[in-house]
Amino acid sequence: MTNPKTSPVAESVVEQMARAIVRTYRFKLKPTRAQHSRLREALEHSRQLYNAALEERIDCYRKTGKGRSYFDQTAAMTELRQSEGSPWAWSMESAPLKALDLAYRAFFKRGGFPRFKGRDWFKSIGWNDQIGWKFDGAFDAKGLGSIRVHQHRAVPSRPRVARVKREGRHWYLYLVCKSEALPANDNGTATGLDLGLASFAALADGTLIPNSRFGRKASGDLRRKQRALARCKKGSARRNKVRERVAQAHASVRRARRTFHFQTASDLVRRYALIAVENLNIKGLARSRLARDVNDAAWGQFIQILSDKAESAGRRVVKVDPRGTSQTCPACGAVKAKDLKERVHSCLCGFTADRDVAAAQVILHRAVHGPAEAKTTGCGASSPRRAVA
């Protein structure tokens, strides 16, 4: 590790003090049969509020040329609650109005007018403040009662925001909590991480993390279920059952992949103080001929999980320029073009290593010393940089 004061990445060093971070914790709910019905009623009520608020905004603009703001609609809802009452919490009924307001703001920034939500397109109930619900090992909300929670880990503080989401036949609770991150600590081992498809990741020390290819392994089962769905008559009860089976199969793949990402990121954060990764254009790669495998690997999700865990643990994740990392020799800095089928890096200077491991070593050097020092005039020529192997 180099001195942060002389490193090009010194500007990104976090101050050596505890910082507040916001994290979302996900737990599975265990409702009774009656609570299942109440959750479905609450979800349908939230959906109808969203659609009614959207219709009101559209009608108001057509008649007056002016829109309705979030504050106008919440004031109207307050008057309605005072006159007629409501079995639901205020924070739950205001959440769809806030979601609609955010959708309108996104529309004015980048396009995409808000749409009316059908039954299968509205899946969450929200509470945007700490009023009307509480969490003390069980989730207790006005209109729903106390629902059992499979709490597999403790939350660091009192939750600030809650959201219940339906995923197939199951319900999950999302709690937003504020916690203190550990001070950043660079006293430890550093590594480079080269994400790939042949192996999920290669480390600078030569470790290769296998690519599980969850989507590929489940493709046969998914194909059969999707063909069965295509044969069903639209609107039939059988189609709904088969559609649920397809959704469950996709959810199973998604959960397995996410678990793998969490476990891999946790292991890396425990072992290394600084982790260097490439700043990849993942959206561009997802439009290439390797799109299926790139989407199956889900590098973007993994990097986000790794960054979050590193921030909480006082570690650092540094993103570097990805150009030429697999073409550069980590020993002498020479650049040699290679096809994708060439899986071994062999340089005239005598350095030989797995292609991905060599790229990981180049990534680490760029994070520690910066890309400018990697320039050289040819294999074996004098270079101001040192080997990072």
C-alpha positions as CSV (number, residue, x, y, z in Angstrom):
1,M,0.0,0.0,0.0
2,T,1.2,3.5,-0.8
3,N,0.9,6.6,1.3
4,P,-2.6,8.1,0.5
5,K,-1.0,11.5,0.5
6,T,1.0,10.7,-2.6
7,S,-1.6,8.4,-4.2
8,P,-3.8,9.6,-7.1
9,V,-6.8,8.2,-5.3
10,A,-6.1,10.2,-2.1
11,E,-9.0,12.5,-2.9
12,S,-11.4,9.6,-2.5
13,V,-10.1,8.6,1.0
14,V,-12.9,8.8,3.6
15,E,-12.2,10.9,6.6
16,Q,-11.0,8.9,9.6
17,M,-14.2,9.2,11.6
18,A,-17.5,7.5,12.0
19,R,-20.0,8.4,9.4
20,A,-23.7,7.8,9.1
21,I,-24.9,5.5,6.4
22,V,-28.3,4.3,5.4
23,R,-29.0,0.6,4.8
24,T,-32.0,-1.4,3.9
25,Y,-32.7,-4.8,5.7
26,R,-34.9,-7.4,4.2
27,F,-36.9,-9.9,6.2
28,K,-39.5,-12.5,5.3
29,L,-43.0,-12.0,6.8
30,K,-45.0,-14.9,8.2
31,P,-48.6,-13.7,8.2
32,T,-51.6,-15.8,9.1
33,R,-54.3,-16.5,6.6
34,A,-56.4,-13.6,7.9
35,Q,-53.3,-11.3,7.7
36,H,-52.7,-12.5,4.1
37,S,-56.1,-11.1,3.3
38,R,-55.5,-7.8,5.0
39,L,-52.1,-7.4,3.2
40,R,-53.9,-8.0,-0.1
41,E,-56.5,-5.4,0.9
42,A,-53.8,-2.9,1.9
43,L,-52.0,-3.5,-1.4
44,E,-55.1,-3.0,-3.5
45,H,-56.0,0.2,-1.5
46,S,-52.5,1.6,-2.2
47,R,-52.9,0.8,-5.9
48,Q,-56.3,2.4,-6.1
49,L,-54.9,5.5,-4.4
50,Y,-52.1,5.7,-6.9
51,N,-54.4,5.4,-9.9
52,A,-56.9,7.9,-8.5
53,A,-54.2,10.4,-7.8
54,L,-52.8,10.0,-11.3
55,E,-56.3,10.4,-12.8
56,E,-56.8,13.6,-10.7
57,R,-53.6,15.1,-12.0
58,I,-54.4,14.3,-15.6
59,D,-58.0,15.7,-15.3
60,C,-56.8,18.8,-13.5
61,Y,-54.2,19.6,-16.2
62,R,-56.7,19.0,-19.0
63,K,-59.3,21.4,-17.5
64,T,-57.1,24.1,-16.0
65,G,-53.7,23.7,-17.7
66,K,-52.1,23.4,-14.2
67,G,-51.1,20.3,-12.4
68,R,-51.7,19.0,-8.9
69,S,-48.8,18.9,-6.5
70,Y,-48.0,16.3,-3.9
71,F,-49.0,18.8,-1.2
72,D,-52.3,19.5,-2.8
73,Q,-53.2,15.9,-2.9
74,T,-52.1,15.1,0.6
75,A,-54.1,18.1,1.9
76,A,-57.2,16.8,0.1
77,M,-56.6,13.3,1.5
78,T,-56.3,14.7,5.0
79,E,-59.7,16.4,4.7
80,L,-61.2,13.2,3.4
81,R,-59.7,11.2,6.4
82,Q,-61.0,13.8,8.8
83,S,-64.5,13.6,7.4
84,E,-64.8,9.8,6.7
85,G,-62.0,8.2,8.7
86,S,-59.7,5.5,7.5
87,P,-58.6,2.1,8.9
88,W,-55.1,2.6,7.5
89,A,-52.2,4.7,8.7
90,W,-51.7,8.2,7.3
91,S,-48.1,7.3,6.3
92,M,-49.3,4.2,4.4
93,E,-51.9,6.3,2.4
94,S,-49.5,9.1,1.6
95,A,-46.8,6.7,0.3
96,P,-48.6,6.1,-3.1
97,L,-49.0,9.8,-3.5
98,K,-45.3,10.3,-2.9
99,A,-44.4,7.5,-5.4
100,L,-46.6,9.3,-8.0
101,D,-44.8,12.6,-7.3
102,L,-41.4,10.9,-7.8
103,A,-42.7,9.4,-11.1
104,Y,-43.7,12.8,-12.3
105,R,-40.3,14.3,-11.4
106,A,-38.6,11.5,-13.3
107,F,-40.9,12.2,-16.3
108,F,-39.9,15.9,-16.4
109,K,-36.2,15.0,-16.2
110,R,-35.9,12.1,-18.6
111,G,-39.3,11.2,-20.1
112,G,-41.7,8.3,-19.5
113,F,-45.1,9.5,-18.4
114,P,-46.5,7.7,-15.3
115,R,-48.8,4.8,-16.1
116,F,-51.9,3.4,-14.4
117,K,-51.0,0.3,-12.4
118,G,-52.8,-3.0,-12.9
119,R,-53.1,-5.6,-10.2
120,D,-49.9,-7.4,-11.3
121,W,-47.9,-4.1,-11.6
122,F,-48.2,-2.8,-8.1
123,K,-46.5,-4.9,-5.5
124,S,-45.5,-2.9,-2.5
125,I,-47.0,-1.0,0.5
126,G,-45.0,1.8,2.0
127,W,-44.8,3.8,5.3
128,N,-42.6,6.8,4.7
129,D,-42.2,7.9,8.3
130,Q,-42.3,6.3,11.8
131,I,-46.0,7.0,12.4
132,G,-48.6,4.2,12.2
133,W,-46.3,1.2,12.6
134,K,-43.5,-0.2,14.7
135,F,-41.0,-3.0,14.6
136,D,-39.9,-4.9,17.7
137,G,-39.2,-8.4,16.4
138,A,-42.7,-8.4,14.8
139,F,-44.1,-5.9,12.4
140,D,-47.2,-4.1,13.8
141,A,-49.0,-1.6,11.5
142,K,-52.4,0.1,11.8
143,G,-55.0,-2.0,9.9
144,L,-52.7,-5.0,9.6
145,G,-52.1,-6.0,13.2
146,S,-48.9,-7.7,14.5
147,I,-47.3,-9.9,11.8
148,R,-44.5,-12.4,12.6
149,V,-41.1,-11.7,11.1
150,H,-38.3,-14.1,10.3
151,Q,-35.6,-11.8,11.7
152,H,-32.3,-13.5,10.8
153,R,-30.2,-10.6,11.9
154,A,-30.5,-7.6,14.2
155,V,-31.1,-4.0,12.9
156,P,-28.6,-1.4,14.1
157,S,-31.2,1.3,15.0
158,R,-34.8,2.1,15.0
159,P,-36.1,1.8,11.4
160,R,-37.1,5.0,9.7
161,V,-39.0,3.7,6.7
162,A,-40.8,0.5,6.1
163,R,-42.0,-1.2,3.0
164,V,-43.9,-4.5,2.5
165,K,-43.4,-6.2,-0.9
166,R,-45.3,-9.1,-2.4
167,E,-43.1,-11.6,-4.3
168,G,-45.2,-14.4,-5.6
169,R,-47.1,-15.9,-2.7
170,H,-44.7,-14.5,-0.1
171,W,-44.4,-11.1,1.6
172,Y,-41.1,-9.4,2.5
173,L,-40.4,-6.5,4.9
174,Y,-37.9,-3.9,4.0
175,L,-36.6,-1.7,6.8
176,V,-34.5,1.4,6.2
177,C,-32.1,2.0,9.1
178,K,-29.4,4.5,9.9
179,S,-26.1,3.2,11.3
180,E,-22.5,4.3,11.8
181,A,-19.8,3.2,9.4
182,L,-16.4,2.2,10.7
183,P,-13.6,4.7,10.0
184,A,-11.7,4.0,6.7
185,N,-8.6,1.9,7.4
186,D,-6.0,1.4,4.6
187,N,-3.7,-0.7,6.9
188,G,-4.1,-4.1,5.2
189,T,-3.8,-6.1,2.1
190,A,-4.9,-4.7,-1.3
191,T,-6.0,-6.7,-4.3
192,G,-7.3,-6.2,-7.8
193,L,-10.5,-7.8,-9.1
194,D,-11.0,-8.7,-12.7
195,L,-14.6,-9.7,-13.4
196,G,-15.1,-12.1,-16.2
197,L,-17.2,-14.9,-17.7
198,A,-14.8,-17.9,-17.8
199,S,-14.4,-17.3,-14.1
200,F,-16.6,-14.9,-12.1
201,A,-13.6,-13.0,-10.8
202,A,-9.8,-13.3,-10.7
203,L,-7.7,-11.8,-7.9
204,A,-4.3,-10.3,-8.1
205,D,-2.9,-13.1,-5.9
206,G,-3.9,-15.7,-8.5
207,T,-7.2,-16.8,-6.9
208,L,-10.0,-17.6,-9.3
209,I,-13.7,-17.4,-8.2
210,P,-15.8,-19.9,-10.3
211,N,-18.7,-18.6,-12.3
212,S,-21.8,-20.4,-11.1
213,R,-23.9,-19.4,-14.1
214,F,-27.2,-19.7,-12.3
215,G,-29.3,-18.6,-15.3
216,R,-27.6,-21.0,-17.6
217,K,-28.1,-23.9,-15.3
218,A,-31.8,-23.1,-14.9
219,S,-32.4,-22.3,-18.6
220,G,-33.8,-25.8,-19.4
221,D,-36.4,-25.7,-16.6
222,L,-37.3,-22.1,-17.4
223,R,-37.7,-23.0,-21.1
224,R,-40.1,-25.8,-20.3
225,K,-42.2,-23.7,-18.0
226,Q,-42.4,-20.8,-20.4
227,R,-43.5,-23.0,-23.2
228,A,-46.2,-24.4,-21.0
229,L,-47.3,-20.8,-20.2
230,A,-47.4,-20.0,-23.9
231,R,-49.8,-22.9,-24.5
232,C,-52.3,-21.7,-21.9
233,K,-55.3,-19.7,-22.8
234,K,-55.1,-16.1,-21.7
235,G,-57.3,-15.3,-18.7
236,S,-57.7,-18.9,-17.6
237,A,-57.1,-20.2,-14.1
238,R,-54.4,-22.6,-15.4
239,R,-52.5,-19.8,-17.0
240,N,-52.3,-18.0,-13.7
241,K,-51.0,-21.1,-12.0
242,V,-48.3,-21.7,-14.7
243,R,-47.4,-18.0,-14.6
244,E,-46.8,-18.3,-10.9
245,R,-44.5,-21.3,-11.5
246,V,-42.5,-19.3,-14.1
247,A,-42.2,-16.4,-11.6
248,Q,-41.1,-18.7,-8.8
249,A,-38.4,-20.2,-11.1
250,H,-37.0,-16.7,-12.0
251,A,-37.1,-15.7,-8.3
252,S,-35.2,-18.9,-7.3
253,V,-32.4,-18.0,-9.8
254,R,-32.4,-14.4,-8.6
255,R,-32.1,-15.4,-4.9
256,A,-29.3,-17.8,-5.6
257,R,-27.3,-15.3,-7.6
258,R,-27.8,-12.6,-5.0
259,T,-26.8,-15.0,-2.2
260,F,-23.6,-15.8,-4.1
261,H,-22.8,-12.1,-4.5
262,F,-23.3,-11.4,-0.8
263,Q,-21.1,-14.3,0.3
264,T,-18.4,-13.4,-2.2
265,A,-18.4,-9.7,-1.3
266,S,-18.3,-10.5,2.5
267,D,-15.3,-12.8,2.0
268,L,-13.4,-10.1,0.0
269,V,-14.2,-7.4,2.5
270,R,-12.9,-9.5,5.4
271,R,-9.6,-10.3,3.6
272,Y,-8.7,-7.0,2.0
273,A,-8.5,-3.3,3.0
274,L,-8.5,-2.0,-0.6
275,I,-10.2,-3.7,-3.5
276,A,-9.7,-2.4,-7.0
277,V,-12.2,-3.0,-9.7
278,E,-12.8,-1.9,-13.3
279,N,-15.2,0.9,-14.0
280,L,-17.0,-1.1,-16.7
281,N,-19.7,0.0,-19.1
282,I,-21.9,-2.9,-18.1
283,K,-25.0,-1.6,-20.0
284,G,-22.9,-1.5,-23.2
285,L,-21.6,-5.1,-22.6
286,A,-25.2,-6.2,-22.0
287,R,-26.0,-5.2,-25.6
288,S,-23.1,-7.2,-27.1
289,R,-23.1,-10.8,-28.3
290,L,-22.2,-11.9,-24.7
291,A,-25.4,-10.2,-23.3
292,R,-26.9,-13.4,-21.9
293,D,-23.8,-14.3,-19.9
294,V,-23.1,-10.7,-18.8
295,N,-26.7,-10.4,-17.5
296,D,-26.4,-13.8,-15.8
297,A,-23.2,-12.7,-14.0
298,A,-24.8,-9.4,-12.8
299,W,-21.6,-7.6,-12.3
300,G,-23.4,-4.3,-11.5
301,Q,-25.3,-5.9,-8.6
302,F,-22.1,-7.5,-7.3
303,I,-20.1,-4.2,-7.4
304,Q,-22.9,-2.3,-5.6
305,I,-23.0,-5.0,-2.9
306,L,-19.2,-5.0,-2.6
307,S,-19.1,-1.2,-2.3
308,D,-21.8,-1.1,0.4
309,K,-20.2,-3.8,2.5
310,A,-16.8,-2.1,2.1
311,E,-18.2,1.2,3.3
312,S,-19.8,-0.4,6.3
313,A,-16.6,-2.2,7.3
314,G,-14.2,0.8,6.8
315,R,-12.7,-0.7,3.6
316,R,-12.3,0.9,0.2
317,V,-13.4,0.0,-3.3
318,V,-11.6,1.9,-6.1
319,K,-12.7,1.9,-9.7
320,V,-10.1,2.3,-12.4
321,D,-10.1,2.8,-16.1
322,P,-10.7,-0.6,-17.7
323,R,-9.1,0.2,-21.1
324,G,-6.2,-2.2,-21.9
325,T,-6.1,-4.0,-18.6
326,S,-6.2,-7.4,-20.3
327,Q,-3.7,-6.3,-22.9
328,T,-1.0,-4.9,-20.6
329,C,1.8,-6.9,-19.0
330,P,1.8,-6.4,-15.2
331,A,5.6,-7.1,-15.1
332,C,6.9,-4.7,-17.7
333,G,4.0,-2.7,-18.8
334,A,4.1,-3.7,-22.5
335,V,0.8,-3.7,-24.4
336,K,0.1,-6.8,-26.5
337,A,-3.2,-7.3,-28.2
338,K,-5.0,-10.6,-27.4
339,D,-8.1,-12.3,-28.6
340,L,-10.8,-13.5,-26.2
341,K,-9.8,-17.1,-26.9
342,E,-6.2,-16.5,-25.5
343,R,-6.6,-17.3,-21.8
344,V,-2.9,-17.2,-20.9
345,H,-0.8,-14.0,-20.8
346,S,2.7,-14.7,-22.0
347,C,5.1,-11.8,-22.4
348,L,8.6,-11.5,-24.0
349,C,9.9,-10.3,-20.7
350,G,9.3,-13.9,-19.4
351,F,6.2,-13.2,-17.3
352,T,3.5,-15.8,-17.8
353,A,0.1,-16.0,-15.9
354,D,-3.6,-16.6,-16.4
355,R,-5.0,-13.8,-18.5
356,D,-7.5,-12.7,-15.9
357,V,-5.0,-12.8,-13.0
358,A,-2.6,-10.6,-15.0
359,A,-5.5,-8.2,-15.7
360,A,-6.3,-8.1,-11.9
361,Q,-2.6,-7.2,-11.2
362,V,-2.8,-4.4,-13.7
363,I,-6.0,-3.1,-12.1
364,L,-4.4,-3.1,-8.7
365,H,-1.4,-1.2,-9.9
366,R,-3.7,1.5,-11.5
367,A,-5.6,1.9,-8.2
368,V,-2.4,2.2,-6.2
369,H,-0.1,4.1,-8.5
370,G,-2.4,5.6,-11.1
371,P,-2.6,4.9,-14.9
372,A,0.0,7.5,-15.8
373,E,2.9,5.4,-14.4
374,A,1.9,2.3,-16.5
375,K,3.1,3.9,-19.8
376,T,6.1,2.2,-21.4
377,T,7.8,2.1,-24.8
378,G,7.9,-1.7,-25.2
379,C,8.4,-5.0,-23.6
380,G,11.4,-5.0,-21.4
381,A,12.0,-1.3,-21.8
382,S,12.7,0.9,-18.8
383,S,9.6,2.1,-17.0
384,P,8.9,4.2,-13.9
385,R,6.5,1.7,-12.6
386,R,7.2,-1.4,-10.6
387,A,5.8,-4.9,-10.9
388,V,2.7,-5.5,-8.9
389,A,2.7,-9.2,-8.8
